[in-house]
Amino acid sequence: MSYESETQERRRSGASEIAGRAKTAWRGFPAPARWTVLAVAAFLLYWLVSSLFFSGNEVNYRTATASRGTIEQTVTALGSLQPKNYVDVGAQVSGQLKEVHVEVGDAVKQGDLLAEIDAKVYETEVAAARARLSDLESQLSGAEAELVLARRQHARNLDLAKIDAVSREALDTTETSVKTIAARIGSLKAQIEQQKSTLEGGETNLGFTKIYSPIDGTVTAQVALRGQTLNANQTAPTIMTVSDLATMTVEAQVAEADVGKLKAGMPVYFTTLGAPQERWNSTVRQVLPTPEIVNEVVLFTVLVDIANPDGRLMKDMTAQVFFVLNRSEDAIIVPVGAVSEGRDGRSHVSVMTDRGPQEREVETGIANRMNVEILSGVAEGDLVVTGVTSADAPAGGAGGGRTRRMGFL
């Protein structure tokens, strides 16, 4: 016998010996112990086969309840709040700002004194104009007295000329004197009217040195400070802004893709950053025709007025604006993920029943990014399927499962 054959024979003999010993040991176990070991082995085998071949086919459904409520289709935009009525109060004359009688935030009434410009120069001009006017009026009085005398002399010469008691030259002289004095009186009267206009303009400029509020409102900005020199020769310098905060205007920036859906009078509401849960309801006042281009994006300004009696809305607040295109109340609503379009081009919803999901054809109404109105096919309280989860890994294990939206292909 060769060495290899001897080795193989020894291995067979050893294996037979081990098998014999194992068989003897197994027979040595009590019967209950042998049955327990077999049951455990069978359970482990079943668990292994189920994990390898059937875990990937487990299906979990994501559901939502069809409920009644209000659904809206809206166009959203960002905007800012501005006073509807405001006035940039400026200076109509040049000079040093002598006094400012109000501060930002003060409430003012129409006619209240807001500020004063140094009036010395204008007071001097008015005084000079009045003096010049008095001088002209005095000259007029003197000329009128001279005219009376000249007319008497001319009348006397006319009487003497009838009896040839006065020369023709003397008669012509008195006649010329009357006409000359009358012409001077006319010139003085014209100068007086001109000087009255000059005086009136000077008094007006003097009045402009006191600046009054043109409207009831609140001082919302102050541009010029006390002691600053104002130059009104080219443009009227702004001193402060007075705004009527009782009515505010939302200036919303709407993209050109949506502005065609908007029109004056349509309902709108907005919220502010400080009170995101509170709605302010109004209507569109105007869609401005001229756009503003920001970073190559065309935006149109839409104006919305809102009453502000308690002053809670303030200038330059940011507003999230919602223009209501369609609205339905007491409607049956389901999440948008529950509705899909089948091959027949109609809308379908899968409703959970005792026998599992049941596909139904539905008629839809208003839809937005979150929900869809169901006109028929689904009742209030129905449990609709919004998605399917395939468990590719044990619950809580790494990777989770894949979720897909319901679809009927």
Buried (B, 14 or more C-beta within 10 A) or exposed (E): EEEEEEEEEEEEEEEEEEEEEEEEEEEEEEEEEEEEEEEEEEEEEEEEEEEEEEEEEEEEBBBBEBEEEEBBBBBBBBBBBBBBBBBBBBBBBBBBBBBBEBEEEBEBEEEBEBBBBBBEBBBEBBEEBBEBBEEBBEBBEEBBEBBEEBBEBBEEBEEEBEEEEBEEEBBEBBBEBBEBBBEBBEEBBEBBEEBBEBBEEBBEBBBBBBBBBEBBBBBBBBEBEEEEEBEBEEEBBBBBBBBBBBBBBBBBBBBEEBBEEBEEEBBBBBBBEEEEEEEBEBBBBEBEEEBEEEEEEEBBBBBBBBEBEEEBBBBEBEBBBBBBBEEBEEBBBBBBBBBBEEEEEEBBBBBBEEEEBEBBEBEBBBBBEEBBBBEEBBEEEBBBBBBBBBBEEEEEEEEEBEEEBBEBE
